[in-house]
């Protein structure tokens, strides 16, 4: 463990590094596959263009695959990057098996719609296609991710966490693992306790509700680790003592402890259970993010580190967008597009910091240095998503329904149309920014891939 000053996660040699590369490839691959659906999703909701998009059923199927790839797989695969770097040379066959299951399951459910899988169900958190092949493949990927977390829980205990700033980062990574395992247990408990008369969309809505909320704390903990790491990389010295940062990372995990109590007090298919998890997220999500985010922004203002780097732009964009998403969360009233405005702000903030970490890791994992465009890509992507989120929030105030397209959206006022137009513009800008991220990352990785191919077959 590193004793140097600064929130730095060391990059080990050997198998842990190789596993990190494998999980990074899965993470980037999930974005590539999910991105194939993104343009059609955005266009199908943009005023003036939506009238030429008759594929409403495809719209819903595309949303299911897109969300599962770009939220579930992208986040958990990138978690695999973090956890591989923090797990020593132990149970390596276990680690490779987890990665293999996740890759196979992801590829199978991603292509299943092209082989007849359909019947999209637009439940929250993990939308599904009501199709045996899709569900089996999704479960297979889930087994891989669960194995990843179990290995990390057993072998990456953060001993001597307060001895260094890097040790504190490992606390954040470990609490993220624990939150993920609690989410898996919540899913198993819900599956066991749900009444047999539930089916279809309602069944999967209840099935993933509690576990989906808990899993957000895994993503948030990893985002905080990314914030701290990229703040150090950006040359910042935080105005917080190490013990306080340690305490904040523990506090960020504490709401998860309420999960068993929620299930003991309320059956998983009750309104009380749903509301309890909503309140957990609403009031628990900012316990650590707010003070750490403000501390990092204050350090930027006071210390003004010179130069523009991908790590800096990703860090600031992530903090600002997470703040916007958090504020919008308190404005939700009814089932309208204010809800996706809230969660897009939050999840894109996680994605932005993962992008910054990717840029930082690429040369340290043996790839090329990212191009100079990487400095501006987080601003383009984050700015587009900000417009997207604000457009959705504005339209939500005029009752525009969520999970709809075309005339079903109910665009009956100039204000609603204007808001959705801003949403469409922001969405298209963010698509460009997302594609640019993939181009930059793949270009940096490509030379090494070519060298290995030549070495293998030359």
C-alpha positions in Angstrom: 0.0 0.0 0.0 1.3 3.4 -0.9 2.3 5.7 1.9 2.6 8.8 -0.3 0.4 11.8 0.2 -2.6 12.1 -2.0 -5.6 10.1 -3.0 -3.9 7.8 -5.5 -4.9 4.2 -6.4 -1.7 2.4 -7.2 -1.6 0.4 -10.5 -0.3 -3.2 -9.7 1.5 -5.4 -12.2 0.6 -8.8 -13.4 -2.9 -10.4 -13.3 -4.7 -7.5 -11.4 -3.7 -5.1 -14.2 -4.7 -7.6 -16.9 -8.1 -8.1 -15.2 -8.5 -4.4 -15.0 -7.9 -4.2 -18.8 -10.4 -6.9 -19.4 -13.1 -5.2 -17.4 -12.3 -1.9 -19.1 -12.8 -3.6 -22.5 -16.2 -4.9 -21.4 -17.1 -1.4 -20.1 -16.2 0.3 -23.3 -17.8 -2.5 -25.4 -21.0 -2.0 -23.5 -21.0 1.7 -24.5 -20.3 0.8 -28.1 -23.2 -1.6 -28.2 -25.5 0.7 -26.3 -24.6 3.6 -28.4 -26.0 1.9 -31.5 -29.4 2.4 -29.9 -28.9 5.9 -28.6 -29.4 7.9 -31.8 -32.8 6.3 -32.5 -33.9 6.9 -28.9 -33.1 10.6 -29.1 -34.5 11.1 -32.5 -37.8 9.4 -31.6 -38.4 12.0 -29.0 -37.2 15.2 -30.8 -40.0 17.5 -32.1 -40.1 17.7 -35.9 -38.2 14.5 -36.3 -40.3 12.2 -34.2 -43.1 12.2 -36.8 -40.7 10.3 -39.2 -39.9 7.7 -36.5 -42.7 5.1 -36.7 -40.9 2.4 -34.7 -42.5 2.8 -31.3 -42.1 -0.8 -30.4 -38.5 -0.6 -31.5 -38.2 2.5 -29.4 -39.1 0.6 -26.3 -36.9 -2.4 -27.1 -34.0 -0.1 -27.8 -34.5 1.6 -24.5 -34.3 -1.7 -22.6 -31.1 -2.8 -24.3 -29.6 0.7 -24.1 -30.3 1.1 -20.4 -29.0 -2.3 -19.5 -25.8 -1.8 -21.5 -25.0 1.8 -20.7 -26.1 1.9 -17.1 -26.0 -1.6 -15.6 -23.1 -3.2 -17.5 -21.1 0.0 -18.1 -21.1 0.9 -14.4 -20.5 -2.6 -13.0 -17.8 -3.4 -15.6 -16.0 -0.2 -14.7 -16.4 -1.1 -11.0 -14.5 -4.2 -12.1 -11.7 -2.0 -13.2 -11.5 -0.4 -9.7 -11.9 -3.6 -7.8 -9.3 -5.5 -9.9 -6.7 -2.8 -9.1 -7.5 -3.1 -5.4 -7.6 -6.9 -5.2 -4.2 -8.7 -4.8 -3.0 -11.8 -6.5 -5.6 -14.1 -5.0 -8.2 -16.5 -6.5 -7.2 -15.5 -10.0 -9.2 -18.2 -11.7 -12.2 -16.9 -9.8 -11.6 -13.5 -11.2 -11.2 -14.6 -14.8 -14.4 -16.7 -14.5 -16.4 -13.7 -13.3 -15.2 -11.6 -16.2 -16.0 -14.4 -18.7 -19.5 -14.9 -17.4 -20.1 -11.1 -17.5 -18.9 -10.9 -21.1 -20.8 -13.9 -22.4 -24.0 -12.8 -20.7 -23.7 -9.2 -21.9 -23.1 -10.2 -25.5 -26.0 -12.6 -25.5 -28.6 -10.2 -24.1 -27.3 -7.4 -26.4 -27.9 -9.3 -29.6 -31.0 -11.2 -28.4 -33.5 -8.7 -30.0 -31.9 -9.4 -33.4 -32.9 -13.1 -32.9 -36.5 -12.5 -32.0 -36.4 -11.4 -28.4 -39.1 -8.8 -27.8 -41.9 -7.8 -25.4 -40.1 -4.9 -23.8 -41.1 -4.1 -20.2 -40.4 -0.6 -19.1 -39.9 -1.2 -15.4 -37.4 0.9 -13.4 -33.7 0.2 -12.9 -33.3 -3.0 -14.9 -35.8 -3.0 -17.8 -36.2 -6.3 -19.5 -37.5 -8.1 -22.5 -40.0 -10.7 -21.5 -38.1 -13.3 -23.3 -36.4 -16.5 -22.0 -33.1 -15.9 -23.9 -32.8 -12.3 -22.8 -33.6 -13.1 -19.2 -31.2 -16.0 -19.0 -28.4 -14.0 -20.6 -29.0 -11.1 -18.2 -28.9 -13.5 -15.3 -25.7 -14.9 -16.6 -24.1 -11.5 -16.6 -25.5 -10.9 -13.1 -23.8 -14.1 -11.9 -20.5 -12.8 -13.3 -20.8 -9.4 -11.6 -21.8 -11.1 -8.3 -18.7 -13.3 -8.4 -16.6 -10.2 -9.0 -18.0 -8.6 -5.9 -17.7 -11.7 -3.8 -14.0 -12.0 -4.7 -13.4 -8.4 -3.8 -15.2 -8.7 -0.5 -13.1 -11.6 0.5 -9.7 -10.6 -0.7 -9.6 -6.7 -0.8 -10.2 -5.8 2.9 -8.6 -2.4 3.3 -6.1 -3.0 6.2 -4.5 0.0 7.6 -6.9 2.3 5.8 -6.0 5.4 7.8 -2.2 4.9 7.3 -2.4 6.7 3.9 -4.8 8.6 1.6 -4.6 5.7 -0.8 -5.8 3.5 2.0 -8.9 5.7 2.4 -9.6 5.3 -1.2 -9.7 1.5 -0.7 -12.3 2.0 2.0 -14.5 3.7 -0.6 -13.9 0.8 -3.0 -14.7 -1.8 -0.3 -17.9 -0.1 0.8 -19.0 0.0 -2.8 -18.5 -3.8 -2.9 -20.5 -4.2 0.2 -23.3 -2.1 -1.2 -23.3 -4.2 -4.3 -23.6 -7.4 -2.3 -26.5 -6.0 -0.3 -28.2 -5.2 -3.6 -27.8 -8.8 -4.7 -29.2 -10.0 -1.4 -32.1 -7.6 -1.7 -32.8 -9.0 -5.2 -32.8 -12.5 -3.9 -35.0 -11.7 -1.0 -37.5 -9.9 -3.2 -37.6 -12.8 -5.7 -38.4 -15.1 -2.8 -41.0 -13.0 -1.2 -43.0 -11.6 -4.2 -46.4 -13.2 -4.5 -47.0 -15.6 -7.3 -49.9 -13.6 -8.8 -47.6 -10.8 -9.9 -46.5 -11.0 -13.5 -45.2 -8.8 -16.4 -44.1 -5.3 -15.9 -45.4 -5.1 -12.3 -43.4 -8.2 -11.3 -40.1 -6.8 -12.6 -40.9 -3.3 -11.2 -41.1 -4.7 -7.7 -38.3 -7.2 -8.3 -35.6 -4.6 -9.1 -37.0 -1.7 -7.1 -35.1 -2.2 -3.8 -32.0 -3.7 -5.2 -31.8 -1.0 -7.9 -31.9 1.7 -5.3 -29.2 0.0 -3.2 -27.0 -0.5 -6.2 -26.9 3.3 -6.7 -24.9 3.6 -3.5 -22.2 1.3 -5.1 -22.0 3.7 -8.1 -22.0 6.8 -5.8 -19.2 5.4 -3.7 -17.1 4.7 -6.8 -17.9 8.2 -8.0 -16.5 9.6 -4.8 -13.4 7.5 -5.1 -13.0 8.8 -8.7 -13.5 12.4 -7.5 -10.8 12.1 -4.8 -8.4 10.3 -7.1 -8.8 12.8 -10.0 -8.6 15.7 -7.6 -5.2 14.6 -6.5 -4.2 13.9 -10.1 -5.3 17.5 -10.9 -2.9 18.8 -8.3 -5.4 19.7 -5.6 -4.9 19.5 -1.9 -8.3 19.0 -0.2 -9.0 21.2 2.8 -10.2 18.1 4.7 -8.2 15.9 7.0 -7.8 12.3 6.1 -10.0 11.0 9.0 -12.9 13.3 7.9 -12.7 11.9 4.3 -12.6 8.4 5.7 -15.7 9.2 7.8 -17.5 10.7 4.9 -17.0 7.6 2.8 -18.4 5.5 5.7 -21.3 7.8 6.0 -22.0 7.5 2.2 -22.4 3.8 2.8 -24.5 3.9 6.0 -28.0 4.3 4.4 -27.5 0.9 2.8 -27.6 -0.6 6.3 -31.3 0.3 6.5 -32.1 -2.2 3.7 -32.8 -5.2 5.9 -35.1 -3.1 8.2 -37.1 -1.9 5.2 -37.7 -5.5 4.1 -38.6 -6.6 7.6 -41.1 -3.8 8.0 -42.6 -3.8 4.5 -43.2 -6.6 2.0 -41.4 -5.8 -1.3 -44.7 -5.4 -3.3 -46.1 -2.7 -1.0 -46.2 1.1 -1.5 -44.5 1.5 1.9 -41.5 -0.5 0.7 -41.2 1.6 -2.5 -41.5 4.9 -0.5 -38.9 3.8 2.0 -36.3 3.2 -0.7 -37.2 6.5 -2.4 -36.5 8.3 0.9 -33.3 6.3 1.4 -32.0 7.6 -1.9 -33.4 11.2 -1.5 -31.9 11.8 1.8 -28.9 9.4 1.9 -27.5 10.2 -1.5 -26.1 13.5 -0.6 -24.6 12.7 2.8 -21.1 12.3 1.5 -21.4 13.7 -2.1 -22.4 17.2 -1.0 -19.5 17.9 1.4 -16.9 16.2 -0.7 -18.1 17.9 -3.9 -18.1 21.3 -2.3 -14.7 20.7 -0.8 -13.2 19.8 -4.2 -14.8 22.8 -5.9 -13.5 25.1 -3.2 -10.0 23.7 -3.6 -10.3 24.5 -7.4 -11.3 28.1 -6.7 -8.6 28.7 -4.1 -5.7 26.7 -5.6 -6.4 27.3 -9.3 -4.2 24.4 -10.7 -2.7 25.4 -14.0 -3.5 23.7 -17.3 -6.5 22.0 -18.7 -6.4 18.2 -18.5 -9.1 15.5 -19.1 -9.0 14.6 -15.4 -9.9 18.2 -14.4 -12.7 18.8 -16.9 -14.2 15.4 -16.1 -14.0 16.0 -12.4 -15.6 19.5 -12.5 -18.3 18.4 -15.0 -19.2 15.4 -12.9 -19.6 17.4 -9.7 -21.7 20.1 -11.3 -24.0 17.6 -13.1 -24.4 15.5 -10.0 -25.5 18.6 -8.2 -28.0 19.6 -10.8 -29.4 16.0 -10.8 -29.7 16.1 -7.1 -31.6 19.4 -7.0 -34.0 18.1 -9.7 -34.7 15.1 -7.6 -36.4 17.2 -5.0 -38.7 18.7 -7.8 -40.2 15.4 -8.8 -44.0 15.4 -8.7 -45.8 12.7 -10.7 -44.7 10.3 -13.4 -43.3 12.7 -16.0 -39.9 13.4 -17.6 -38.6 15.2 -14.5 -37.8 11.7 -13.2 -35.4 10.9 -16.1 -34.0 14.4 -15.8 -33.0 13.6 -12.2 -31.5 10.2 -12.8 -29.7 11.3 -16.1 -28.0 14.0 -14.1 -26.9 11.6 -11.5 -25.8 8.7 -13.6 -24.1 10.8 -16.2 -22.1 12.4 -13.4 -20.8 8.9 -12.6 -20.1 8.3 -16.2 -18.2 11.5 -16.5 -15.8 10.7 -13.7 -15.4 7.2 -15.1 -14.4 8.8 -18.4 -11.8 10.9 -16.5 -10.4 7.9 -14.8 -10.2 6.1 -18.1 -8.1 8.8 -19.6 -5.8 8.7 -16.6 -5.5 4.9 -16.6 -4.9 4.3 -20.3 -1.2 5.1 -20.4 -0.8 3.4 -17.0 -2.3 0.2 -18.3 0.2 0.1 -21.2 -1.8 2.0 -23.8 -1.1 5.2 -25.6 -1.6 8.7 -24.1 -5.1 10.0 -25.1 -5.2 12.7 -27.7 -5.5 16.4 -26.8 -9.2 16.2 -27.6 -9.7 14.3 -24.4 -9.3 17.6 -22.5 -12.5 19.0 -24.1 -14.6 15.8 -24.5 -16.0 15.8 -20.9 -17.1 19.5 -21.4 -18.9 18.6 -24.7 -20.5 15.5 -23.2 -21.3 17.1 -19.9 -22.7 20.2 -21.5 -24.9 18.3 -23.9 -26.2 16.2 -21.0 -26.9 19.4 -19.0 -29.1 20.7 -21.8 -30.7 17.3 -22.0 -31.5 17.3 -18.3 -32.7 20.8 -18.2 -34.9 20.3 -21.2 -36.5 17.2 -19.6 -36.9 19.0 -16.2 -38.6 22.0 -18.0 -40.9 19.8 -20.0 -41.7 17.7 -16.9 -43.2 20.8 -15.3 -45.7 20.9 -18.2 -46.7 17.2 -17.7 -44.8 15.6 -20.6 -45.0 11.8 -19.9 -41.9 9.6 -19.5 -41.1 6.4 -21.4 -43.2 7.6 -24.4 -42.4 8.7 -27.9 -44.1 10.6 -30.8 -47.6 11.8 -30.2 -47.9 9.8 -27.0 -45.7 12.3 -25.3 -48.5 14.8 -25.1 -46.7 17.9 -26.4 -49.6 20.3 -26.1 -47.9 23.6 -25.3 -45.2 25.8 -26.7 -43.3 25.5 -23.5 -43.4 21.7 -23.5 -42.3 21.6 -27.1 -39.4 24.0 -26.4 -38.3 22.0 -23.5 -38.2 18.8 -25.5 -36.4 20.6 -28.3 -33.7 21.6 -25.9 -33.7 18.0 -24.6 -33.2 16.8 -28.2 -30.4 19.2 -28.9 -28.6 18.4 -25.7 -29.1 14.7 -26.4 -27.5 14.9 -29.8 -24.6 17.0 -28.4 -24.0 14.4 -25.7 -24.2 11.6 -28.3 -21.3 13.3 -30.2 -19.4 13.7 -26.9 -20.0 10.0 -26.0 -18.9 8.9 -29.5 -15.8 11.1 -29.2 -14.9 9.4 -25.8 -15.0 6.0 -27.5 -13.0 7.2 -30.4 -10.3 8.7 -28.2 -10.2 5.6 -26.0 -10.1 3.1 -28.8 -7.5 5.1 -30.7 -5.3 5.1 -27.6 -5.8 1.3 -27.2 -5.5 0.3 -30.8 -1.7 0.5 -31.2 -1.1 -2.0 -28.5 -3.9 -4.3 -29.8 -2.2 -4.2 -33.3 1.2 -4.9 -31.7 -0.1 -7.9 -29.9 -1.8 -9.3 -33.0 1.4 -8.9 -35.0 3.3 -10.6 -32.2 0.9 -13.5 -32.0 0.6 -14.2 -35.7 3.8 -12.7 -37.1 
